[in-house]
Amino acid sequence: MPSGLVALLDDIAMIARLAAASLDDVGAAATRAGTKAAGVVIDDAAVTPSYVTRFTPDRELPIIYRITMGSLRNKLVFLLPAALLLSAFLPWAITPLLMLGGLYLSFEGAEKIIERIGGGHHDEAPDEPIGDMAAFERQRVAGAVRTDFILSAEIMAIALAEVADAPLVQRAIILALVGVVITIAVYGAVALIVKMDDIGLHLARRSNAAVQRAGRFLVAAMPGLLSLLASLGTFAMLWVGGGIILHGVETLGLHGPAELAHNVRHAVAHAAGPLGGVLGGVSHALLAALLGMVLGALVAAAVHVLRKLRGWSRTRDL
């Protein structure tokens, strides 16, 4: 009996070790997949605060909560099953779809830069008075959730490419974990950013002089932080989009562009000495962003021409 009990305990310990190793594998894979999606995450965090402009402070957090729930629904209800079906039945399609997503990210980033140069801001809320605030809130939430669907699809596709060789159940767990953690992190950060000026105003009214200075600093820093986030988001879209395309063409057999980027990275790293690792990574990111900018600008130009042609066609029909 004692030997049987010892054998049973050994089996339980072995199962526990295997389970722990499996959880470690899931956590490590989820971390890698989340890191690869960092550029899309930065853009998501940069874009979302614009959807709560023109609302009273008491409506900001409820709106962010509704967008968060919509984002979780996008990832877990729609995109997760689609990603699992894709990896099970059409695994060859993952790379081309990722490249299309990368091209879309590049287009979005390039279009934002073109709009800034030209003075356009198509994402801003309308300037005219709002009659029905409840309807306006529903419209803004729906628009944010639609935008999130595109960014979430790219996040899930990047994560799927990272864990495509994992067993199906583990793949599902990793994708779900990435989706939930990224959503909570992004919209938690957005909530903090949106309420930063309110926190600053609250601190500025305190009696302590140091606390007042901190509060005034938060209020004054808010516009600059939003501008910095927007710039980081734009660069991140170009960097991630160009990087995805570089990796995709290499996977499909065209090794020249990716080899050139790797050679530049290694040359910069070798020449930079102690800072070689950092500067090499920066050079690779800049090359990927440059590729994203060129490809995105070409797509933006094509879209602009198509819009003009459609406008001329409608004019002739009239």
C-alpha positions as CSV (number, residue, x, y, z in Angstrom):
1,M,0.0,0.0,0.0
2,P,2.7,2.5,0.9
3,S,4.6,1.8,-2.4
4,G,1.3,2.3,-4.3
5,L,0.7,5.6,-2.5
6,V,4.3,6.7,-3.3
7,A,3.8,5.8,-7.0
8,L,0.5,7.7,-7.1
9,L,2.1,10.7,-5.5
10,D,4.9,10.5,-8.1
11,D,2.4,10.4,-10.9
12,I,0.6,13.4,-9.5
13,A,3.9,15.3,-9.1
14,M,4.8,14.4,-12.7
15,I,1.4,15.6,-14.0
16,A,1.8,18.8,-12.0
17,R,5.3,19.4,-13.5
18,L,3.9,18.8,-17.0
19,A,1.0,21.2,-16.3
20,A,3.4,23.8,-15.0
21,A,5.7,23.4,-18.0
22,S,2.7,23.7,-20.3
23,L,1.6,26.9,-18.5
24,D,5.1,28.2,-18.9
25,D,5.1,27.5,-22.6
26,V,1.7,29.2,-22.9
27,G,2.9,32.2,-21.0
28,A,6.1,32.5,-23.0
29,A,4.3,32.1,-26.3
30,A,1.7,34.6,-25.3
31,T,4.4,37.1,-24.3
32,R,6.2,36.7,-27.7
33,A,3.0,37.1,-29.6
34,G,2.0,40.1,-27.6
35,T,5.4,41.7,-28.2
36,K,5.1,41.2,-31.9
37,A,1.7,43.0,-31.8
38,A,3.1,46.0,-29.8
39,G,3.0,48.4,-32.8
40,V,-0.7,47.8,-33.3
41,V,-1.3,48.1,-29.6
42,I,0.4,51.5,-29.5
43,D,-1.8,52.7,-32.3
44,D,-4.9,51.4,-30.7
45,A,-4.0,53.3,-27.5
46,A,-3.3,56.4,-29.5
47,V,-6.5,56.3,-31.5
48,T,-9.1,55.5,-28.9
49,P,-9.0,58.7,-26.8
50,S,-10.3,60.7,-29.7
51,Y,-13.6,58.8,-29.4
52,V,-14.4,60.3,-26.0
53,T,-13.9,64.0,-27.1
54,R,-16.9,66.3,-26.7
55,F,-18.4,64.2,-23.9
56,T,-18.8,65.3,-20.2
57,P,-16.3,63.7,-17.8
58,D,-18.9,61.5,-16.2
59,R,-19.5,59.7,-19.6
60,E,-15.8,59.1,-20.5
61,L,-15.2,55.9,-18.4
62,P,-18.6,54.3,-19.3
63,I,-17.8,54.9,-23.0
64,I,-14.4,53.4,-22.6
65,Y,-16.0,50.4,-20.8
66,R,-18.4,49.9,-23.7
67,I,-15.6,50.0,-26.2
68,T,-13.6,47.5,-24.1
69,M,-16.5,45.1,-24.1
70,G,-16.9,45.5,-27.9
71,S,-13.1,44.8,-28.3
72,L,-13.3,41.6,-26.2
73,R,-16.3,40.5,-28.3
74,N,-14.4,41.2,-31.5
75,K,-11.4,39.1,-30.3
76,L,-13.1,36.2,-28.5
77,V,-16.4,35.8,-30.3
78,F,-15.5,36.6,-33.9
79,L,-11.7,36.6,-34.5
80,L,-10.6,33.7,-32.2
81,P,-12.8,31.0,-33.9
82,A,-11.9,32.4,-37.3
83,A,-8.2,32.3,-36.5
84,L,-8.4,28.7,-35.3
85,L,-10.4,27.6,-38.4
86,L,-7.9,29.3,-40.6
87,S,-4.9,27.7,-38.9
88,A,-6.6,24.3,-39.0
89,F,-7.8,24.3,-42.6
90,L,-5.9,27.0,-44.5
91,P,-2.5,27.4,-42.8
92,W,-0.9,28.5,-46.0
93,A,-3.2,31.6,-46.1
94,I,-1.8,33.0,-42.8
95,T,1.2,34.7,-44.4
96,P,-0.6,36.4,-47.3
97,L,-3.4,37.6,-44.9
98,L,-0.7,38.9,-42.6
99,M,0.9,40.8,-45.5
100,L,-2.5,42.3,-46.5
101,G,-2.9,43.4,-42.9
102,G,0.6,44.9,-42.9
103,L,-0.2,46.7,-46.2
104,Y,-3.3,48.1,-44.5
105,L,-1.4,49.3,-41.5
106,S,1.2,50.9,-43.8
107,F,-1.7,52.6,-45.7
108,E,-3.2,53.9,-42.5
109,G,0.1,55.2,-41.2
110,A,1.0,56.9,-44.5
111,E,-2.4,58.4,-44.8
112,K,-2.1,60.0,-41.4
113,I,1.2,61.5,-42.3
114,I,-0.2,62.8,-45.6
115,E,-3.2,64.3,-43.8
116,R,-0.9,66.0,-41.3
117,I,1.1,67.5,-44.1
118,G,-2.0,68.6,-46.0
119,G,-3.9,69.7,-42.8
120,G,-6.7,67.1,-43.0
121,H,-8.0,65.4,-39.9
122,H,-10.8,63.0,-40.9
123,D,-11.1,61.3,-37.5
124,E,-12.0,64.4,-35.6
125,A,-15.5,64.8,-34.1
126,P,-17.8,67.2,-35.9
127,D,-17.7,70.9,-34.8
128,E,-21.4,71.6,-35.1
129,P,-23.7,71.3,-32.0
130,I,-24.9,67.9,-31.0
131,G,-28.6,67.5,-30.6
132,D,-29.0,63.9,-29.4
133,M,-26.0,63.1,-27.1
134,A,-27.2,59.5,-26.6
135,A,-27.3,58.8,-30.3
136,F,-23.9,60.5,-30.8
137,E,-22.5,58.3,-28.0
138,R,-23.8,55.2,-29.7
139,Q,-22.3,56.4,-33.0
140,R,-18.9,57.0,-31.5
141,V,-18.8,53.7,-29.6
142,A,-19.9,51.8,-32.8
143,G,-17.1,53.6,-34.8
144,A,-14.5,52.8,-32.1
145,V,-15.5,49.1,-32.1
146,R,-15.4,49.0,-35.9
147,T,-11.9,50.5,-35.8
148,D,-10.9,48.1,-33.1
149,F,-12.1,45.1,-35.1
150,I,-9.5,45.9,-37.8
151,L,-6.7,46.4,-35.3
152,S,-7.8,43.3,-33.3
153,A,-7.8,41.2,-36.5
154,E,-4.2,42.3,-37.0
155,I,-3.2,41.5,-33.4
156,M,-4.8,38.1,-33.6
157,A,-3.2,37.4,-37.0
158,I,0.3,38.3,-35.6
159,A,-0.3,36.2,-32.5
160,L,-1.5,33.3,-34.7
161,A,1.6,33.4,-36.9
162,E,3.7,33.2,-33.8
163,V,2.0,30.1,-32.4
164,A,0.9,28.4,-35.6
165,D,2.8,25.2,-34.8
166,A,1.4,24.8,-31.3
167,P,-1.3,22.2,-30.6
168,L,-4.9,23.4,-31.2
169,V,-6.0,23.7,-27.6
170,Q,-2.8,25.5,-26.6
171,R,-3.1,27.7,-29.6
172,A,-6.7,28.7,-28.5
173,I,-5.6,29.4,-25.0
174,I,-2.7,31.6,-26.1
175,L,-4.8,33.6,-28.6
176,A,-7.5,34.1,-25.9
177,L,-4.9,35.1,-23.4
178,V,-3.2,37.6,-25.8
179,G,-6.6,39.0,-26.7
180,V,-7.8,39.5,-23.1
181,V,-4.5,40.8,-21.7
182,I,-3.9,43.3,-24.6
183,T,-7.5,44.5,-24.4
184,I,-7.3,45.2,-20.7
185,A,-3.8,46.8,-21.0
186,V,-4.8,49.0,-23.9
187,Y,-8.1,50.3,-22.6
188,G,-6.8,50.5,-19.0
189,A,-4.1,52.8,-20.3
190,V,-6.7,54.7,-22.4
191,A,-8.9,55.2,-19.3
192,L,-5.9,56.5,-17.3
193,I,-4.9,58.9,-20.2
194,V,-8.4,60.2,-20.6
195,K,-8.8,60.9,-16.9
196,M,-5.3,62.3,-16.4
197,D,-6.5,65.9,-16.7
198,D,-9.3,65.3,-14.2
199,I,-6.7,63.8,-11.8
200,G,-4.5,66.8,-12.4
201,L,-7.3,69.2,-11.6
202,H,-8.2,67.3,-8.4
203,L,-4.5,67.4,-7.3
204,A,-4.2,71.1,-8.2
205,R,-7.0,71.9,-5.7
206,R,-5.2,70.3,-2.8
207,S,-3.6,72.4,-0.1
208,N,-0.1,70.9,-0.5
209,A,2.1,73.1,-2.8
210,A,4.0,70.1,-4.2
211,V,0.8,68.2,-4.9
212,Q,-0.6,71.3,-6.6
213,R,2.5,71.6,-8.9
214,A,2.1,67.9,-9.8
215,G,-1.5,68.4,-10.6
216,R,-0.8,71.4,-12.8
217,F,1.9,69.5,-14.6
218,L,-0.5,66.6,-15.4
219,V,-3.0,69.1,-16.9
220,A,-0.4,70.9,-18.9
221,A,1.2,67.6,-20.1
222,M,-2.1,66.1,-21.4
223,P,-2.0,67.7,-24.9
224,G,1.6,66.9,-25.4
225,L,1.1,63.3,-24.3
226,L,-1.8,62.8,-26.8
227,S,0.3,64.3,-29.6
228,L,3.2,62.1,-28.7
229,L,0.9,59.0,-28.6
230,A,-0.4,59.9,-32.0
231,S,3.1,60.2,-33.4
232,L,4.2,57.0,-31.8
233,G,1.1,55.2,-33.1
234,T,1.7,56.4,-36.7
235,F,5.4,55.3,-36.6
236,A,4.3,52.0,-35.0
237,M,1.9,51.3,-37.8
238,L,4.5,51.9,-40.4
239,W,7.2,49.9,-38.5
240,V,4.9,46.9,-37.9
241,G,3.3,47.0,-41.3
242,G,6.7,47.2,-43.1
243,G,8.1,44.6,-40.9
244,I,5.3,42.2,-41.5
245,I,5.7,42.6,-45.3
246,L,9.5,42.1,-45.0
247,H,9.0,38.9,-43.1
248,G,6.2,37.8,-45.4
249,V,8.1,38.2,-48.7
250,E,11.0,36.3,-47.1
251,T,8.7,33.5,-46.1
252,L,7.3,33.3,-49.6
253,G,10.9,32.9,-51.0
254,L,12.0,36.5,-51.9
255,H,14.9,36.9,-49.5
256,G,16.6,40.0,-50.9
257,P,14.8,42.8,-49.0
258,A,14.9,41.0,-45.6
259,E,18.6,40.2,-46.1
260,L,19.3,43.8,-46.9
261,A,17.6,44.9,-43.7
262,H,19.4,42.3,-41.6
263,N,22.7,43.3,-43.1
264,V,22.1,47.0,-42.3
265,R,21.2,46.0,-38.8
266,H,24.3,43.9,-38.3
267,A,26.5,46.6,-39.8
268,V,25.1,49.3,-37.5
269,A,25.3,47.0,-34.5
270,H,29.0,46.2,-35.3
271,A,29.9,49.9,-35.8
272,A,28.0,51.2,-32.7
273,G,30.0,49.3,-30.1
274,P,28.3,49.0,-26.7
275,L,25.1,50.5,-28.1
276,G,25.1,48.1,-31.1
277,G,22.1,46.1,-30.0
278,V,19.9,49.1,-29.5
279,L,21.0,51.1,-32.5
280,G,20.9,48.0,-34.7
281,G,17.3,47.4,-33.7
282,V,16.5,51.0,-34.3
283,S,18.0,50.9,-37.8
284,H,16.0,47.8,-38.6
285,A,12.8,49.5,-37.4
286,L,13.5,52.6,-39.4
287,L,14.0,50.6,-42.6
288,A,10.8,48.7,-42.0
289,A,9.0,52.0,-41.4
290,L,10.5,53.4,-44.6
291,L,9.2,50.4,-46.5
292,G,5.8,50.8,-44.9
293,M,5.7,54.5,-45.7
294,V,6.6,53.9,-49.4
295,L,4.1,51.0,-49.8
296,G,1.4,52.9,-47.8
297,A,1.8,56.0,-49.8
298,L,1.4,54.1,-53.1
299,V,-1.8,52.5,-51.7
300,A,-3.0,55.9,-50.5
301,A,-2.3,57.4,-54.0
302,A,-4.3,54.5,-55.6
303,V,-7.2,55.0,-53.2
304,H,-7.2,58.7,-53.9
305,V,-7.3,58.1,-57.7
306,L,-10.2,55.6,-57.3
307,R,-12.1,58.1,-55.2
308,K,-11.6,60.7,-57.9
309,L,-12.7,58.3,-60.6
310,R,-15.8,57.4,-58.5
311,G,-16.6,61.1,-58.1
312,W,-16.3,61.8,-61.8
313,S,-18.5,58.8,-62.5
314,R,-21.2,60.1,-60.2
315,T,-21.0,63.5,-61.7
316,R,-21.5,62.1,-65.2
317,D,-24.5,60.1,-64.0
318,L,-26.1,63.3,-62.7
